[in-house]
Amino acid sequence: MVASRLIEIFRLDLMLQIGLATLLGGAIGMERELGGKPAGLRTNILICIGSVLYTHLSLAMLTGSTGAIPVGTDTTRVAAQIVTGVGFIGAGTILHARGAVVGLTSAATIWVVAAIGIALGSGYYLEGVGTTLAVLVVLAGLGRAEKILQAHSMQSTITIHARPGPTVLEDLETLVRRTGLDILTISNRQENVDLVIELELRGSKRLYDQAVVTLLHHNHVRTVSTGE
């Protein structure tokens, strides 16, 4: 009778934690999804749920039927392994190309979402909710602050050497605008077999790096150089 009661409580706690993980991970994932980031709604929910389940089950296996953790047991071992595993997922969201690095914020978000899942799985519900709110403020609120700062940001020129094509100029201009950079002037000329496009841009260093990576992934682009 006592054992069945403990199992019932265990399952109720686990369902509550998984439900909260879905809501909190989903809130952060929705912000990422709306921003067009690589780790979006489903990724953040699954990471949060997985962290909850690993943490909850590991604590349950440690306590067993007694409900008490044995003396001398290292309860942080599973959390450490979760952090290590999430590190590999976060690394997959980071792109490197010729010195430019993009995706660090998404990787950091995944790392924090895993920590929220660990907190929920350990029964620290208030801490998990509070951390989620703090993350949303940082991602959404400070994003607006960055846009204000960009009004006073640097101006530079990007020179693109690309293979000619009927819509290459329009495609590359669209890609740059999607990064959030302001295009002040644009010019192009034919140089040997290449179409050379020069863009005078205004924006933050982070957006310049993102634009370079995006342009390098276009199948017509040979090289991209900046005015730095």
N, C-alpha and C positions, 0 to 999 in steps of 0.2 A: 504493500500500500504506500509506504513511504517512498520506495523507489519509483513507482509510477507517478507520484506527485512531483518528485524532483524532475523526472523526464518532462512532465507537462510544463513546469516552470521554465525549464531549459529551452523548450521549443518556443514558448511565448516570448522569452527574452530574445531568442535568435530571430524570430519573425519581426519583432519590433526593431531590432538593430538593422536587419536587411531592409525593412521599409524606410527607415531613416537614411540608410546609405543610398537608397534609390532616389530619395528626395534631395538630399544634400549634394550627392554626386551629380544628379541631374541638373540642379540649379547652376553649378559651376560649369558643367558640360554644355548647358544651353547658351551661356555667355560665350563660351569658346566657339560653339557651333555658329552662332549668329555673326561672330567675327571672322568666320571662314578659316579657322585654325585647324591644323592637322589632327589634334586630339579633341574630339567633339563630345557630343552627348553620350553616345553609347560607350565610348572608351572610358570616360570618367565614371560613369555609373558602374561599369563592370569592375574597374579597379577598386572602387570604394566597397562594393559588395564582396569582392574577393578578399580584401584586407579584413573586413568584418568576419567573414567565415573562418579564415585561417586563425585569426586571433581568438575568436570565441571557442572554436573547437580545441585549440591548443590548451587554453585555460581549463576547458572541461576535462580534457584527458589528464591534465596534471592533478586536478582536484579529485577526480574519480567520484565514487559514491559518498565520500566523506564530506565533500564541499570545502575542504581546507587544502591549501597548497603546502606540500611537504617542505620542511625546513631545509634550507640550502639549495633549493631549486632556482635555477636562473629563468625567470619568466620573461626576460627580454630577448631570448634567443630567437623566437619566432618573429618578433617585430623586426629584429635585425635582418633576418632572411627576407622578409617582405620588402624592406628598404632596398636590399641588394637586387631582388627581382625586378622591382619597379624601376631601378636605375637602368636596366637594359631596355625597358620599354621607353623611358624618357630619352635615352640615347637615340632611339629610332626616330624621334621627332625632330632631331637637330640635323640641319643640312649644312654641309661645308662645301665651299667652292671658291678656290682662288683667294683665300684669306677672309671671305665673308662667312659669317655664322648667323643662321636664322633658326628659330624654334626654341630658344632658351626659355622663354616665358611658358611655352606649352610644356616643356620638360619639367620646369619647376612646379607648374600647376599639378601635373601628374603626381609628383613627389608629395605635395601637400595633401592631395585627395587621398592618397594611401595612408597618410598620417591621420586624417579624419576617420577613415575606416578602422584603423587600429584603436583610436579613441572610443568609437562606438562599440566595437567588439569587446572592449575592456569595461564598458559600462559608463564611460564618461560622456554622457549625452549632452550636457550643457556645454562642455568644452568643444565637442564636435560641432554643435550648432553655432557657437560663437566664432569658431575658426572659419566656418563656411561664410558667415557674414563678413568677416574681415577680408577673406579672399575675394569676395564679390566686390567689396569696396575698392580693393587694390586694382582689380582687373577692369572694372567699369568706371569707377570714379577717377582713378589716376589716369585712365586712358583719355579722358576729357582734358585733364591737366596737361598731358603730353601734347595734345592738339594746340592748346594755347601757347605752349613753349615753342612749338614749331613755327609760329608766326615770327619768332625772333631767331630762327635757326639759320644754318649755313646755306650758301649758294655755291653750286659747283656744276661742272660740265661732265657728262658721260658721252664717250665716243664709242659707237657700235659699228663693227665691221660685220656685215651680213651678206649672205647669198641673195641676189635679187629675186623678187617674187611679186606677183600682182597685188598682194595685200600685206606685204611684210612691214611696210612703214606704219600702216594703221594698226596692225597687230601689236607691234612693239610699243607704240604710243599708248595703246589701251593697257598693256601689261604694266607699264610704268605708272600710269594714273591709278591703277588698282592698288598699288602699294601705299598710296597716300601722298606721294610727292607732288608738288606743284610744278608743272611744266611752264617755264617762262618763255623760252624760245625753242624752236625746233628747225633744223635745216638738214638737208641731205645732198649728197653728190655721188657721182660714179667715180670710182678709183680702181683702175684695172678691171678685175672681174667682180669686185665687191661694191656693195652699196654702203656708203659711209654715212651714218646718221649721228648728228651732234645734238644733244639735248641739254639745255641750260635749266637746271632744276633748283628747287628750294625745298628743304626739309631737314629732318634730323639724320644723324649719322646712321642710326639703326635702319631707317627707311632706305638710305642709300645702299647699305649692305644687302637689304632684302631685294631691292630692285636689281642689283648686280646678279644675285643668285637666280632670280626669276628670268632675267634676260638670257643668262647662260644656258638655261634649260630649253630655250626655244630652238627648234631644229634648224633654223636658218642662220642663227648667230654663230660667227666664228670667234670673235674676241670682243671683250668689253673693257674699256679703260676709263678711269676717272681722272678728274683734274686735281686730285690730291697730291 
